[in-house]
Amino acid sequence: MKIKVKNNDTLLNYLYSNLDIPKKKIKSYLTHGSIYVNNVKTTKYDYKVYKDMIILIDTKTKSTNKLLFDIIYEDQYIIVVNKPSGLLTISTNKEKEKTLYHYVSEYLKSKNKNDKVFIVHRLDKDTSGIVLLAKDEKTKNRLQKDWNNIVKLREYIAIVNGYLNNKKEKLINKLNETKTNFVYVSKNNIGKDAITNYEVIKEKNNYSLLKVNIETGRKNQIRVQLANINHAIVGDKKYGNDDKKYNRLYLHANRLKIFYPIKKKEITFTTDIPSEFKKII
Protein backbone atom coordinates (compact mmCIF):
# COMPACT_ATOMS: atom_id res chain seq x y z
CA MET A 1 0.00 0.00 0.00
CA LYS A 2 1.47 3.34 -1.07
CA ILE A 3 0.29 6.69 0.31
CA LYS A 4 1.32 10.23 -0.66
CA VAL A 5 1.33 12.56 2.35
CA LYS A 6 -0.99 15.55 1.99
CA ASN A 7 -0.12 17.47 5.15
CA ASN A 8 2.55 17.58 7.85
CA ASP A 9 1.95 15.32 10.85
CA THR A 10 3.43 12.48 12.88
CA LEU A 11 3.40 9.10 11.16
CA LEU A 12 1.00 7.18 13.40
CA ASN A 13 -1.44 10.06 13.65
CA TYR A 14 -1.40 10.69 9.90
CA LEU A 15 -2.07 7.04 9.03
CA TYR A 16 -4.79 6.70 11.66
CA SER A 17 -6.48 9.89 10.44
CA ASN A 18 -6.33 9.01 6.76
CA LEU A 19 -6.74 5.24 6.59
CA ASP A 20 -9.61 2.99 7.55
CA ILE A 21 -7.32 0.82 9.65
CA PRO A 22 -7.46 0.37 13.45
CA LYS A 23 -4.69 2.15 15.35
CA LYS A 24 -3.64 -1.17 16.90
CA LYS A 25 -3.05 -2.61 13.41
CA ILE A 26 -0.99 0.42 12.34
CA LYS A 27 1.12 0.08 15.50
CA SER A 28 1.64 -3.59 14.63
CA TYR A 29 2.91 -2.65 11.15
CA LEU A 30 5.33 -0.19 12.75
CA THR A 31 6.52 -2.64 15.40
CA HIS A 32 7.27 -5.29 12.79
CA GLY A 33 9.13 -2.92 10.48
CA SER A 34 6.57 -2.96 7.68
CA ILE A 35 6.32 0.80 7.14
CA TYR A 36 8.72 2.86 5.03
CA VAL A 37 8.83 6.64 4.59
CA ASN A 38 10.62 7.68 1.39
CA ASN A 39 12.10 4.15 1.29
CA VAL A 40 13.46 4.38 4.85
CA LYS A 41 12.08 1.83 7.31
CA THR A 42 10.86 3.32 10.58
CA THR A 43 9.29 1.88 13.73
CA LYS A 44 8.69 5.26 15.42
CA TYR A 45 5.09 6.34 16.09
CA ASP A 46 6.11 10.01 16.22
CA TYR A 47 8.26 9.97 13.05
CA LYS A 48 7.56 13.31 11.35
CA VAL A 49 6.11 13.19 7.85
CA TYR A 50 5.80 16.14 5.50
CA LYS A 51 3.68 16.94 2.48
CA ASP A 52 4.55 14.91 -0.66
CA MET A 53 6.52 12.23 1.22
CA ILE A 54 5.68 8.66 0.20
CA ILE A 55 4.63 6.13 2.84
CA LEU A 56 4.80 2.46 1.90
CA ILE A 57 3.05 -0.16 4.06
CA ASP A 58 4.11 -3.73 3.36
CA THR A 59 0.92 -5.62 4.17
CA LYS A 60 2.00 -8.83 2.49
CA THR A 61 4.35 -11.60 3.48
CA LYS A 62 7.93 -10.44 3.64
CA SER A 63 9.80 -11.05 0.42
CA THR A 64 13.56 -11.15 0.02
CA ASN A 65 13.68 -11.28 -3.78
CA LYS A 66 13.81 -7.52 -4.14
CA LEU A 67 15.28 -4.52 -2.36
CA LEU A 68 13.29 -1.51 -1.26
CA PHE A 69 16.08 0.76 -2.49
CA ASP A 70 17.60 1.10 -5.94
CA ILE A 71 20.25 -1.15 -7.43
CA ILE A 72 22.41 1.13 -9.57
CA TYR A 73 24.65 -1.57 -11.04
CA GLU A 74 25.17 -5.29 -10.65
CA ASP A 75 27.40 -7.91 -12.26
CA GLN A 76 28.99 -11.16 -11.09
CA TYR A 77 31.63 -9.34 -9.02
CA ILE A 78 30.01 -6.25 -7.49
CA ILE A 79 26.66 -4.69 -6.64
CA VAL A 80 26.18 -0.92 -6.31
CA VAL A 81 23.14 0.41 -4.44
CA ASN A 82 21.53 3.69 -3.42
CA LYS A 83 21.51 3.59 0.40
CA PRO A 84 18.66 5.46 2.11
CA SER A 85 19.36 7.98 4.86
CA GLY A 86 18.90 6.48 8.32
CA LEU A 87 20.20 3.03 7.40
CA LEU A 88 23.46 1.65 8.81
CA THR A 89 25.94 0.26 6.29
CA ILE A 90 27.02 -2.54 8.64
CA SER A 91 25.85 -3.83 12.01
CA THR A 92 26.70 -2.39 15.41
CA ASN A 93 26.39 -3.78 18.91
CA LYS A 94 22.90 -2.26 19.08
CA GLU A 95 21.65 -3.15 15.59
CA LYS A 96 22.38 -6.39 13.73
CA GLU A 97 19.71 -6.75 11.04
CA LYS A 98 18.46 -3.33 9.92
CA THR A 99 21.57 -2.68 7.84
CA LEU A 100 22.47 -2.26 4.20
CA TYR A 101 24.73 -5.31 4.44
CA HIS A 102 21.90 -7.50 5.79
CA TYR A 103 19.35 -6.42 3.20
CA VAL A 104 21.72 -6.87 0.26
CA SER A 105 22.87 -10.22 1.63
CA GLU A 106 19.27 -11.45 1.93
CA TYR A 107 18.52 -10.20 -1.59
CA LEU A 108 21.46 -12.11 -3.08
CA LYS A 109 20.73 -15.27 -1.08
CA SER A 110 17.12 -15.23 -2.30
CA LYS A 111 18.52 -15.80 -5.79
CA ASN A 112 21.28 -18.20 -4.76
CA LYS A 113 21.58 -19.45 -1.20
CA ASN A 114 25.37 -19.65 -1.53
CA ASP A 115 25.83 -16.01 -2.57
CA LYS A 116 27.76 -13.73 -0.23
CA VAL A 117 28.41 -10.01 -0.01
CA PHE A 118 31.34 -7.99 1.35
CA ILE A 119 31.57 -4.34 2.36
CA VAL A 120 34.12 -2.36 0.34
CA HIS A 121 33.45 1.13 1.75
CA ARG A 122 30.84 2.80 3.96
CA LEU A 123 28.60 5.82 4.29
CA ASP A 124 27.47 7.34 7.58
CA LYS A 125 24.10 6.07 8.77
CA ASP A 126 22.46 9.43 8.08
CA THR A 127 24.10 9.96 4.67
CA SER A 128 22.27 8.56 1.65
CA GLY A 129 23.69 7.56 -1.70
CA ILE A 130 26.03 5.24 -3.56
CA VAL A 131 27.62 2.26 -1.82
CA LEU A 132 29.62 -0.42 -3.63
CA LEU A 133 29.75 -3.98 -2.29
CA ALA A 134 31.69 -6.99 -3.54
CA LYS A 135 30.25 -10.46 -4.15
CA ASP A 136 33.39 -12.37 -3.25
CA GLU A 137 36.31 -11.88 -0.88
CA LYS A 138 38.92 -11.75 -3.64
CA THR A 139 37.14 -8.81 -5.32
CA LYS A 140 36.68 -7.08 -1.96
CA ASN A 141 40.38 -7.36 -1.14
CA ARG A 142 41.38 -6.22 -4.61
CA LEU A 143 39.22 -3.11 -4.38
CA GLN A 144 39.97 -2.24 -0.76
CA LYS A 145 43.72 -2.71 -1.06
CA ASP A 146 44.03 0.08 -3.61
CA TRP A 147 40.76 1.95 -2.96
CA ASN A 148 42.25 5.47 -2.90
CA ASN A 149 43.83 4.94 -6.32
CA ILE A 150 40.87 3.06 -7.76
CA VAL A 151 38.45 5.85 -6.83
CA LYS A 152 38.65 8.75 -9.27
CA LEU A 153 35.72 10.83 -7.96
CA ARG A 154 33.60 10.82 -4.79
CA GLU A 155 30.96 13.47 -5.27
CA TYR A 156 28.19 14.52 -2.89
CA ILE A 157 25.30 16.94 -2.86
CA ALA A 158 24.71 18.83 0.39
CA ILE A 159 22.42 21.55 1.68
CA VAL A 160 23.95 23.79 4.33
CA ASN A 161 22.64 26.60 6.47
CA GLY A 162 23.35 30.15 5.31
CA TYR A 163 25.18 31.68 2.36
CA LEU A 164 28.91 31.06 1.99
CA ASN A 165 31.29 33.97 1.36
CA ASN A 166 33.56 31.74 -0.70
CA LYS A 167 31.47 30.14 -3.43
CA LYS A 168 34.21 27.62 -4.20
CA GLU A 169 36.88 26.41 -1.80
CA LYS A 170 39.21 23.57 -0.83
CA LEU A 171 39.00 22.81 2.89
CA ILE A 172 42.16 21.27 4.37
CA ASN A 173 42.15 20.25 8.03
CA LYS A 174 43.55 17.77 10.51
CA LEU A 175 40.79 15.70 12.13
CA ASN A 176 40.83 13.98 15.50
CA GLU A 177 38.23 11.82 17.25
CA THR A 178 37.18 11.61 20.89
CA LYS A 179 36.54 8.39 22.76
CA THR A 180 32.82 9.04 22.28
CA ASN A 181 33.24 9.02 18.46
CA PHE A 182 32.93 12.79 18.03
CA VAL A 183 35.17 14.01 15.21
CA TYR A 184 36.61 17.52 15.41
CA VAL A 185 39.07 19.81 13.64
CA SER A 186 42.43 19.76 15.42
CA LYS A 187 43.68 23.11 16.70
CA ASN A 188 47.27 21.92 17.15
CA ASN A 189 47.73 20.49 13.66
CA ILE A 190 47.81 16.92 14.96
CA GLY A 191 45.51 14.33 13.40
CA LYS A 192 44.58 12.82 10.05
CA ASP A 193 44.52 14.93 6.90
CA ALA A 194 41.06 15.70 5.49
CA ILE A 195 40.57 17.45 2.14
CA THR A 196 37.11 18.51 0.99
CA ASN A 197 36.27 20.61 -2.07
CA TYR A 198 32.94 22.38 -2.36
CA GLU A 199 31.20 24.62 -4.88
CA VAL A 200 27.95 26.52 -4.37
CA ILE A 201 25.35 25.50 -6.97
CA LYS A 202 22.31 27.41 -5.73
CA GLU A 203 21.21 29.70 -2.89
CA LYS A 204 17.69 30.23 -1.61
CA ASN A 205 15.86 31.03 1.66
CA ASN A 206 19.16 31.21 3.59
CA TYR A 207 20.17 27.74 2.42
CA SER A 208 22.97 26.81 0.01
CA LEU A 209 23.11 23.76 -2.25
CA LEU A 210 26.68 22.51 -2.61
CA LYS A 211 28.49 20.12 -4.89
CA VAL A 212 31.15 18.45 -2.76
CA ASN A 213 33.97 16.11 -3.67
CA ILE A 214 36.48 14.62 -1.27
CA GLU A 215 40.12 13.74 -1.74
CA THR A 216 40.32 11.80 1.53
CA GLY A 217 37.80 9.50 3.18
CA ARG A 218 37.84 10.40 6.87
CA LYS A 219 34.95 9.63 9.20
CA ASN A 220 32.27 12.38 9.14
CA GLN A 221 34.72 14.46 7.10
CA ILE A 222 32.28 16.61 5.09
CA ARG A 223 30.00 17.22 8.06
CA VAL A 224 32.83 18.27 10.37
CA GLN A 225 34.65 20.51 7.91
CA LEU A 226 31.51 22.38 6.81
CA ALA A 227 30.40 22.83 10.42
CA ASN A 228 33.88 24.17 11.17
CA ILE A 229 33.31 27.09 8.77
CA ASN A 230 29.92 27.74 10.42
CA HIS A 231 27.81 26.23 7.64
CA ALA A 232 26.61 22.93 9.09
CA ILE A 233 24.67 20.55 6.89
CA VAL A 234 20.91 20.85 7.31
CA GLY A 235 19.56 18.14 9.61
CA ASP A 236 22.95 17.38 11.18
CA LYS A 237 22.06 16.76 14.82
CA LYS A 238 25.59 15.70 15.72
CA TYR A 239 27.67 18.56 14.32
CA GLY A 240 25.04 21.19 13.59
CA ASN A 241 21.77 22.27 15.16
CA ASP A 242 19.24 19.84 16.60
CA ASP A 243 16.51 21.22 14.35
CA LYS A 244 13.54 18.85 14.72
CA LYS A 245 12.05 20.26 11.51
CA TYR A 246 14.17 17.84 9.47
CA ASN A 247 13.95 14.05 9.53
CA ARG A 248 17.24 13.43 7.76
CA LEU A 249 20.76 14.68 7.09
CA TYR A 250 20.86 16.58 3.80
CA LEU A 251 23.99 14.92 2.48
CA HIS A 252 23.82 12.52 -0.47
CA ALA A 253 26.60 10.64 -2.29
CA ASN A 254 25.40 11.11 -5.85
CA ARG A 255 28.40 10.16 -7.97
CA LEU A 256 31.19 7.60 -7.69
CA LYS A 257 33.77 7.13 -10.43
CA ILE A 258 36.21 4.24 -10.21
CA PHE A 259 38.74 2.42 -12.30
CA TYR A 260 37.19 -1.06 -12.37
CA PRO A 261 40.25 -3.34 -12.35
CA ILE A 262 38.32 -6.46 -13.36
CA LYS A 263 37.09 -4.87 -16.57
CA LYS A 264 40.13 -2.59 -16.87
CA LYS A 265 38.11 0.55 -17.54
CA GLU A 266 36.67 3.56 -15.72
CA ILE A 267 33.01 3.39 -14.76
CA THR A 268 30.80 6.08 -13.20
CA PHE A 269 27.80 5.40 -10.97
CA THR A 270 25.24 8.19 -10.48
CA THR A 271 21.96 8.82 -8.68
CA ASP A 272 19.32 11.52 -8.79
CA ILE A 273 19.16 14.20 -6.12
CA PRO A 274 16.63 13.04 -3.48
CA SER A 275 13.22 14.67 -3.70
CA GLU A 276 13.55 16.05 -0.15
CA PHE A 277 16.44 18.25 -1.31
CA LYS A 278 14.37 19.84 -4.03
CA LYS A 279 11.71 20.91 -1.56
CA ILE A 280 14.19 23.02 0.43
CA ILE A 281 16.05 24.68 -2.42
Secondary structure, DSSP 8 states (H G I E B T S, - for coil): -EEE--S-EEHHHHHHHHSSS-HHHHHHHHHTT-EEETTEE---TT-EE-TT-EEEE--S----SS-SS-EEEE-SSEEEEEE-TT-BSS--SS-SSSBHHHHHHHHHHHH-TT---EE-----TT-EEEEEEESSHHHHHHHHHTHHHHEEEEEEEEEEES--SSSEEEEEEEEEE-TTS-EEE-SSS-SEEEEEEEEEEEEETTEEEEEEEESS--TTHHHHHHHHTT--BTT-TTTS---TT-SS--EEEEEEEEEETTTTEEEEEE----HHHHHH-
